[in-house]
Amino acid sequence: MTGTAMLLQYVAYGGAWARERLPWNYTNVIAAGLLIATGTGLASWAFGTPFLTSTFGYVTWPVVGKFELASAMAFDLGIYLAVVGVVMVIISRLGGLSGSATVAPQREGR
């Protein structure tokens, strides 16, 4: 869903406009996502359980109240970041190949 929303920004306003508002290095977003997802699997090994074993606990916040917090949420966040990063790399590369990534200067007299 996030990748689609960012794609619509590129289509509606152009590559230059979208890059001004989304100035991240998308390969770093992919790397961060993979690091988080891999870290959750390695953390389960550190506690002596099989790779990617999920655990949960209950957390109480003043405004929200009591809710369940699972380690699978960290894994999902990592996968989310990796997928959004990949989608944005693909969009930016395709935009660069099509010529829509930069606006060509107009020549007078044509």
Chimera marker file (.cmm) of the C-alpha trace (Angstrom):
<marker_set name="trace">
<marker id="1" x="0.000" y="0.000" z="0.000" r="1" g="1" b="0" radius="0.5"/>
<marker id="2" x="2.801" y="2.415" z="0.848" r="1" g="1" b="0" radius="0.5"/>
<marker id="3" x="4.628" y="1.605" z="-2.373" r="1" g="1" b="0" radius="0.5"/>
<marker id="4" x="1.448" y="2.286" z="-4.335" r="1" g="1" b="0" radius="0.5"/>
<marker id="5" x="0.970" y="5.622" z="-2.582" r="1" g="1" b="0" radius="0.5"/>
<marker id="6" x="4.544" y="6.633" z="-3.418" r="1" g="1" b="0" radius="0.5"/>
<marker id="7" x="4.097" y="5.443" z="-7.005" r="1" g="1" b="0" radius="0.5"/>
<marker id="8" x="1.062" y="7.697" z="-7.326" r="1" g="1" b="0" radius="0.5"/>
<marker id="9" x="3.190" y="10.634" z="-6.141" r="1" g="1" b="0" radius="0.5"/>
<marker id="10" x="5.647" y="9.930" z="-8.943" r="1" g="1" b="0" radius="0.5"/>
<marker id="11" x="2.898" y="9.585" z="-11.538" r="1" g="1" b="0" radius="0.5"/>
<marker id="12" x="0.869" y="12.602" z="-10.448" r="1" g="1" b="0" radius="0.5"/>
<marker id="13" x="3.632" y="15.142" z="-9.849" r="1" g="1" b="0" radius="0.5"/>
<marker id="14" x="6.720" y="13.769" z="-11.574" r="1" g="1" b="0" radius="0.5"/>
<marker id="15" x="9.990" y="12.317" z="-10.388" r="1" g="1" b="0" radius="0.5"/>
<marker id="16" x="11.692" y="15.570" z="-9.409" r="1" g="1" b="0" radius="0.5"/>
<marker id="17" x="8.789" y="16.677" z="-7.207" r="1" g="1" b="0" radius="0.5"/>
<marker id="18" x="8.599" y="13.298" z="-5.478" r="1" g="1" b="0" radius="0.5"/>
<marker id="19" x="12.375" y="13.125" z="-4.900" r="1" g="1" b="0" radius="0.5"/>
<marker id="20" x="12.291" y="16.528" z="-3.182" r="1" g="1" b="0" radius="0.5"/>
<marker id="21" x="9.732" y="15.230" z="-0.706" r="1" g="1" b="0" radius="0.5"/>
<marker id="22" x="11.147" y="11.697" z="-0.347" r="1" g="1" b="0" radius="0.5"/>
<marker id="23" x="14.904" y="12.361" z="-0.168" r="1" g="1" b="0" radius="0.5"/>
<marker id="24" x="15.899" y="9.010" z="1.342" r="1" g="1" b="0" radius="0.5"/>
<marker id="25" x="18.474" y="6.640" z="-0.034" r="1" g="1" b="0" radius="0.5"/>
<marker id="26" x="16.223" y="3.652" z="-0.702" r="1" g="1" b="0" radius="0.5"/>
<marker id="27" x="19.047" y="1.113" z="-0.589" r="1" g="1" b="0" radius="0.5"/>
<marker id="28" x="19.633" y="2.180" z="3.022" r="1" g="1" b="0" radius="0.5"/>
<marker id="29" x="15.929" y="1.595" z="3.723" r="1" g="1" b="0" radius="0.5"/>
<marker id="30" x="16.250" y="-1.916" z="2.279" r="1" g="1" b="0" radius="0.5"/>
<marker id="31" x="19.355" y="-2.582" z="4.373" r="1" g="1" b="0" radius="0.5"/>
<marker id="32" x="17.671" y="-1.337" z="7.551" r="1" g="1" b="0" radius="0.5"/>
<marker id="33" x="14.657" y="-3.560" z="6.898" r="1" g="1" b="0" radius="0.5"/>
<marker id="34" x="16.811" y="-6.620" z="6.315" r="1" g="1" b="0" radius="0.5"/>
<marker id="35" x="18.839" y="-5.838" z="9.420" r="1" g="1" b="0" radius="0.5"/>
<marker id="36" x="15.712" y="-5.585" z="11.590" r="1" g="1" b="0" radius="0.5"/>
<marker id="37" x="14.153" y="-8.760" z="10.143" r="1" g="1" b="0" radius="0.5"/>
<marker id="38" x="17.383" y="-10.740" z="10.533" r="1" g="1" b="0" radius="0.5"/>
<marker id="39" x="17.934" y="-9.322" z="14.018" r="1" g="1" b="0" radius="0.5"/>
<marker id="40" x="14.594" y="-10.672" z="15.237" r="1" g="1" b="0" radius="0.5"/>
<marker id="41" x="15.538" y="-14.158" z="14.073" r="1" g="1" b="0" radius="0.5"/>
<marker id="42" x="18.972" y="-13.973" z="15.663" r="1" g="1" b="0" radius="0.5"/>
<marker id="43" x="17.471" y="-12.615" z="18.886" r="1" g="1" b="0" radius="0.5"/>
<marker id="44" x="15.388" y="-15.770" z="19.260" r="1" g="1" b="0" radius="0.5"/>
<marker id="45" x="18.584" y="-17.827" z="18.935" r="1" g="1" b="0" radius="0.5"/>
<marker id="46" x="20.172" y="-15.697" z="21.649" r="1" g="1" b="0" radius="0.5"/>
<marker id="47" x="17.369" y="-16.764" z="24.003" r="1" g="1" b="0" radius="0.5"/>
<marker id="48" x="17.811" y="-20.450" z="23.120" r="1" g="1" b="0" radius="0.5"/>
<marker id="49" x="14.713" y="-20.896" z="20.957" r="1" g="1" b="0" radius="0.5"/>
<marker id="50" x="14.479" y="-21.876" z="17.267" r="1" g="1" b="0" radius="0.5"/>
<marker id="51" x="15.115" y="-19.235" z="14.603" r="1" g="1" b="0" radius="0.5"/>
<marker id="52" x="12.226" y="-16.717" z="14.246" r="1" g="1" b="0" radius="0.5"/>
<marker id="53" x="10.327" y="-18.017" z="17.260" r="1" g="1" b="0" radius="0.5"/>
<marker id="54" x="7.866" y="-15.323" z="18.265" r="1" g="1" b="0" radius="0.5"/>
<marker id="55" x="7.166" y="-14.250" z="21.811" r="1" g="1" b="0" radius="0.5"/>
<marker id="56" x="4.813" y="-11.676" z="23.263" r="1" g="1" b="0" radius="0.5"/>
<marker id="57" x="4.140" y="-9.646" z="26.333" r="1" g="1" b="0" radius="0.5"/>
<marker id="58" x="1.709" y="-7.043" z="27.568" r="1" g="1" b="0" radius="0.5"/>
<marker id="59" x="2.598" y="-3.373" z="27.770" r="1" g="1" b="0" radius="0.5"/>
<marker id="60" x="0.611" y="-0.613" z="29.454" r="1" g="1" b="0" radius="0.5"/>
<marker id="61" x="0.845" y="2.923" z="28.105" r="1" g="1" b="0" radius="0.5"/>
<marker id="62" x="-0.891" y="5.846" z="29.835" r="1" g="1" b="0" radius="0.5"/>
<marker id="63" x="-3.083" y="6.936" z="26.922" r="1" g="1" b="0" radius="0.5"/>
<marker id="64" x="-3.493" y="3.654" z="25.057" r="1" g="1" b="0" radius="0.5"/>
<marker id="65" x="-3.868" y="1.293" z="28.002" r="1" g="1" b="0" radius="0.5"/>
<marker id="66" x="-2.869" y="-2.367" z="28.061" r="1" g="1" b="0" radius="0.5"/>
<marker id="67" x="-2.086" y="-4.099" z="24.775" r="1" g="1" b="0" radius="0.5"/>
<marker id="68" x="-0.125" y="-7.066" z="23.464" r="1" g="1" b="0" radius="0.5"/>
<marker id="69" x="3.316" y="-6.480" z="21.961" r="1" g="1" b="0" radius="0.5"/>
<marker id="70" x="4.787" y="-9.370" z="19.921" r="1" g="1" b="0" radius="0.5"/>
<marker id="71" x="8.293" y="-9.847" z="18.567" r="1" g="1" b="0" radius="0.5"/>
<marker id="72" x="6.714" y="-10.706" z="15.205" r="1" g="1" b="0" radius="0.5"/>
<marker id="73" x="5.862" y="-7.012" z="14.894" r="1" g="1" b="0" radius="0.5"/>
<marker id="74" x="9.577" y="-6.172" z="14.643" r="1" g="1" b="0" radius="0.5"/>
<marker id="75" x="9.994" y="-8.805" z="11.925" r="1" g="1" b="0" radius="0.5"/>
<marker id="76" x="6.999" y="-7.384" z="10.048" r="1" g="1" b="0" radius="0.5"/>
<marker id="77" x="8.447" y="-3.877" z="10.309" r="1" g="1" b="0" radius="0.5"/>
<marker id="78" x="11.713" y="-5.101" z="8.790" r="1" g="1" b="0" radius="0.5"/>
<marker id="79" x="9.944" y="-6.802" z="5.891" r="1" g="1" b="0" radius="0.5"/>
<marker id="80" x="7.787" y="-3.694" z="5.381" r="1" g="1" b="0" radius="0.5"/>
<marker id="81" x="10.855" y="-1.458" z="5.111" r="1" g="1" b="0" radius="0.5"/>
<marker id="82" x="12.596" y="-3.864" z="2.738" r="1" g="1" b="0" radius="0.5"/>
<marker id="83" x="9.589" y="-4.120" z="0.411" r="1" g="1" b="0" radius="0.5"/>
<marker id="84" x="8.956" y="-0.355" z="0.349" r="1" g="1" b="0" radius="0.5"/>
<marker id="85" x="12.654" y="0.244" z="-0.350" r="1" g="1" b="0" radius="0.5"/>
<marker id="86" x="12.665" y="-2.249" z="-3.231" r="1" g="1" b="0" radius="0.5"/>
<marker id="87" x="9.498" y="-0.773" z="-4.736" r="1" g="1" b="0" radius="0.5"/>
<marker id="88" x="10.970" y="2.728" z="-4.561" r="1" g="1" b="0" radius="0.5"/>
<marker id="89" x="14.272" y="1.639" z="-6.132" r="1" g="1" b="0" radius="0.5"/>
<marker id="90" x="12.353" y="0.043" z="-8.993" r="1" g="1" b="0" radius="0.5"/>
<marker id="91" x="10.168" y="3.122" z="-9.478" r="1" g="1" b="0" radius="0.5"/>
<marker id="92" x="13.099" y="5.530" z="-9.413" r="1" g="1" b="0" radius="0.5"/>
<marker id="93" x="15.160" y="3.396" z="-11.817" r="1" g="1" b="0" radius="0.5"/>
<marker id="94" x="12.266" y="2.997" z="-14.255" r="1" g="1" b="0" radius="0.5"/>
<marker id="95" x="11.597" y="6.733" z="-14.063" r="1" g="1" b="0" radius="0.5"/>
<marker id="96" x="15.251" y="7.390" z="-14.875" r="1" g="1" b="0" radius="0.5"/>
<marker id="97" x="15.147" y="5.064" z="-17.879" r="1" g="1" b="0" radius="0.5"/>
<marker id="98" x="11.986" y="6.599" z="-19.300" r="1" g="1" b="0" radius="0.5"/>
<marker id="99" x="13.371" y="10.116" z="-19.132" r="1" g="1" b="0" radius="0.5"/>
<marker id="100" x="10.661" y="11.330" z="-16.789" r="1" g="1" b="0" radius="0.5"/>
<marker id="101" x="13.077" y="11.553" z="-13.868" r="1" g="1" b="0" radius="0.5"/>
<marker id="102" x="14.451" y="14.884" z="-15.057" r="1" g="1" b="0" radius="0.5"/>
<marker id="103" x="12.745" y="17.649" z="-16.940" r="1" g="1" b="0" radius="0.5"/>
<marker id="104" x="14.497" y="18.459" z="-20.192" r="1" g="1" b="0" radius="0.5"/>
<marker id="105" x="15.001" y="22.166" z="-20.902" r="1" g="1" b="0" radius="0.5"/>
<marker id="106" x="12.774" y="23.597" z="-23.609" r="1" g="1" b="0" radius="0.5"/>
<marker id="107" x="14.404" y="25.105" z="-26.681" r="1" g="1" b="0" radius="0.5"/>
<marker id="108" x="13.037" y="28.333" z="-27.997" r="1" g="1" b="0" radius="0.5"/>
<marker id="109" x="11.792" y="28.467" z="-31.550" r="1" g="1" b="0" radius="0.5"/>
<marker id="110" x="10.329" y="24.977" z="-31.611" r="1" g="1" b="0" radius="0.5"/>
<link id1="1" id2="2" r="1" g="1" b="0" radius="0.2"/>
<link id1="2" id2="3" r="1" g="1" b="0" radius="0.2"/>
<link id1="3" id2="4" r="1" g="1" b="0" radius="0.2"/>
<link id1="4" id2="5" r="1" g="1" b="0" radius="0.2"/>
<link id1="5" id2="6" r="1" g="1" b="0" radius="0.2"/>
<link id1="6" id2="7" r="1" g="1" b="0" radius="0.2"/>
<link id1="7" id2="8" r="1" g="1" b="0" radius="0.2"/>
<link id1="8" id2="9" r="1" g="1" b="0" radius="0.2"/>
<link id1="9" id2="10" r="1" g="1" b="0" radius="0.2"/>
<link id1="10" id2="11" r="1" g="1" b="0" radius="0.2"/>
<link id1="11" id2="12" r="1" g="1" b="0" radius="0.2"/>
<link id1="12" id2="13" r="1" g="1" b="0" radius="0.2"/>
<link id1="13" id2="14" r="1" g="1" b="0" radius="0.2"/>
<link id1="14" id2="15" r="1" g="1" b="0" radius="0.2"/>
<link id1="15" id2="16" r="1" g="1" b="0" radius="0.2"/>
<link id1="16" id2="17" r="1" g="1" b="0" radius="0.2"/>
<link id1="17" id2="18" r="1" g="1" b="0" radius="0.2"/>
<link id1="18" id2="19" r="1" g="1" b="0" radius="0.2"/>
<link id1="19" id2="20" r="1" g="1" b="0" radius="0.2"/>
<link id1="20" id2="21" r="1" g="1" b="0" radius="0.2"/>
<link id1="21" id2="22" r="1" g="1" b="0" radius="0.2"/>
<link id1="22" id2="23" r="1" g="1" b="0" radius="0.2"/>
<link id1="23" id2="24" r="1" g="1" b="0" radius="0.2"/>
<link id1="24" id2="25" r="1" g="1" b="0" radius="0.2"/>
<link id1="25" id2="26" r="1" g="1" b="0" radius="0.2"/>
<link id1="26" id2="27" r="1" g="1" b="0" radius="0.2"/>
<link id1="27" id2="28" r="1" g="1" b="0" radius="0.2"/>
<link id1="28" id2="29" r="1" g="1" b="0" radius="0.2"/>
<link id1="29" id2="30" r="1" g="1" b="0" radius="0.2"/>
<link id1="30" id2="31" r="1" g="1" b="0" radius="0.2"/>
<link id1="31" id2="32" r="1" g="1" b="0" radius="0.2"/>
<link id1="32" id2="33" r="1" g="1" b="0" radius="0.2"/>
<link id1="33" id2="34" r="1" g="1" b="0" radius="0.2"/>
<link id1="34" id2="35" r="1" g="1" b="0" radius="0.2"/>
<link id1="35" id2="36" r="1" g="1" b="0" radius="0.2"/>
<link id1="36" id2="37" r="1" g="1" b="0" radius="0.2"/>
<link id1="37" id2="38" r="1" g="1" b="0" radius="0.2"/>
<link id1="38" id2="39" r="1" g="1" b="0" radius="0.2"/>
<link id1="39" id2="40" r="1" g="1" b="0" radius="0.2"/>
<link id1="40" id2="41" r="1" g="1" b="0" radius="0.2"/>
<link id1="41" id2="42" r="1" g="1" b="0" radius="0.2"/>
<link id1="42" id2="43" r="1" g="1" b="0" radius="0.2"/>
<link id1="43" id2="44" r="1" g="1" b="0" radius="0.2"/>
<link id1="44" id2="45" r="1" g="1" b="0" radius="0.2"/>
<link id1="45" id2="46" r="1" g="1" b="0" radius="0.2"/>
<link id1="46" id2="47" r="1" g="1" b="0" radius="0.2"/>
<link id1="47" id2="48" r="1" g="1" b="0" radius="0.2"/>
<link id1="48" id2="49" r="1" g="1" b="0" radius="0.2"/>
<link id1="49" id2="50" r="1" g="1" b="0" radius="0.2"/>
<link id1="50" id2="51" r="1" g="1" b="0" radius="0.2"/>
<link id1="51" id2="52" r="1" g="1" b="0" radius="0.2"/>
<link id1="52" id2="53" r="1" g="1" b="0" radius="0.2"/>
<link id1="53" id2="54" r="1" g="1" b="0" radius="0.2"/>
<link id1="54" id2="55" r="1" g="1" b="0" radius="0.2"/>
<link id1="55" id2="56" r="1" g="1" b="0" radius="0.2"/>
<link id1="56" id2="57" r="1" g="1" b="0" radius="0.2"/>
<link id1="57" id2="58" r="1" g="1" b="0" radius="0.2"/>
<link id1="58" id2="59" r="1" g="1" b="0" radius="0.2"/>
<link id1="59" id2="60" r="1" g="1" b="0" radius="0.2"/>
<link id1="60" id2="61" r="1" g="1" b="0" radius="0.2"/>
<link id1="61" id2="62" r="1" g="1" b="0" radius="0.2"/>
<link id1="62" id2="63" r="1" g="1" b="0" radius="0.2"/>
<link id1="63" id2="64" r="1" g="1" b="0" radius="0.2"/>
<link id1="64" id2="65" r="1" g="1" b="0" radius="0.2"/>
<link id1="65" id2="66" r="1" g="1" b="0" radius="0.2"/>
<link id1="66" id2="67" r="1" g="1" b="0" radius="0.2"/>
<link id1="67" id2="68" r="1" g="1" b="0" radius="0.2"/>
<link id1="68" id2="69" r="1" g="1" b="0" radius="0.2"/>
<link id1="69" id2="70" r="1" g="1" b="0" radius="0.2"/>
<link id1="70" id2="71" r="1" g="1" b="0" radius="0.2"/>
<link id1="71" id2="72" r="1" g="1" b="0" radius="0.2"/>
<link id1="72" id2="73" r="1" g="1" b="0" radius="0.2"/>
<link id1="73" id2="74" r="1" g="1" b="0" radius="0.2"/>
<link id1="74" id2="75" r="1" g="1" b="0" radius="0.2"/>
<link id1="75" id2="76" r="1" g="1" b="0" radius="0.2"/>
<link id1="76" id2="77" r="1" g="1" b="0" radius="0.2"/>
<link id1="77" id2="78" r="1" g="1" b="0" radius="0.2"/>
<link id1="78" id2="79" r="1" g="1" b="0" radius="0.2"/>
<link id1="79" id2="80" r="1" g="1" b="0" radius="0.2"/>
<link id1="80" id2="81" r="1" g="1" b="0" radius="0.2"/>
<link id1="81" id2="82" r="1" g="1" b="0" radius="0.2"/>
<link id1="82" id2="83" r="1" g="1" b="0" radius="0.2"/>
<link id1="83" id2="84" r="1" g="1" b="0" radius="0.2"/>
<link id1="84" id2="85" r="1" g="1" b="0" radius="0.2"/>
<link id1="85" id2="86" r="1" g="1" b="0" radius="0.2"/>
<link id1="86" id2="87" r="1" g="1" b="0" radius="0.2"/>
<link id1="87" id2="88" r="1" g="1" b="0" radius="0.2"/>
<link id1="88" id2="89" r="1" g="1" b="0" radius="0.2"/>
<link id1="89" id2="90" r="1" g="1" b="0" radius="0.2"/>
<link id1="90" id2="91" r="1" g="1" b="0" radius="0.2"/>
<link id1="91" id2="92" r="1" g="1" b="0" radius="0.2"/>
<link id1="92" id2="93" r="1" g="1" b="0" radius="0.2"/>
<link id1="93" id2="94" r="1" g="1" b="0" radius="0.2"/>
<link id1="94" id2="95" r="1" g="1" b="0" radius="0.2"/>
<link id1="95" id2="96" r="1" g="1" b="0" radius="0.2"/>
<link id1="96" id2="97" r="1" g="1" b="0" radius="0.2"/>
<link id1="97" id2="98" r="1" g="1" b="0" radius="0.2"/>
<link id1="98" id2="99" r="1" g="1" b="0" radius="0.2"/>
<link id1="99" id2="100" r="1" g="1" b="0" radius="0.2"/>
<link id1="100" id2="101" r="1" g="1" b="0" radius="0.2"/>
<link id1="101" id2="102" r="1" g="1" b="0" radius="0.2"/>
<link id1="102" id2="103" r="1" g="1" b="0" radius="0.2"/>
<link id1="103" id2="104" r="1" g="1" b="0" radius="0.2"/>
<link id1="104" id2="105" r="1" g="1" b="0" radius="0.2"/>
<link id1="105" id2="106" r="1" g="1" b="0" radius="0.2"/>
<link id1="106" id2="107" r="1" g="1" b="0" radius="0.2"/>
<link id1="107" id2="108" r="1" g="1" b="0" radius="0.2"/>
<link id1="108" id2="109" r="1" g="1" b="0" radius="0.2"/>
<link id1="109" id2="110" r="1" g="1" b="0" radius="0.2"/>
</marker_set>
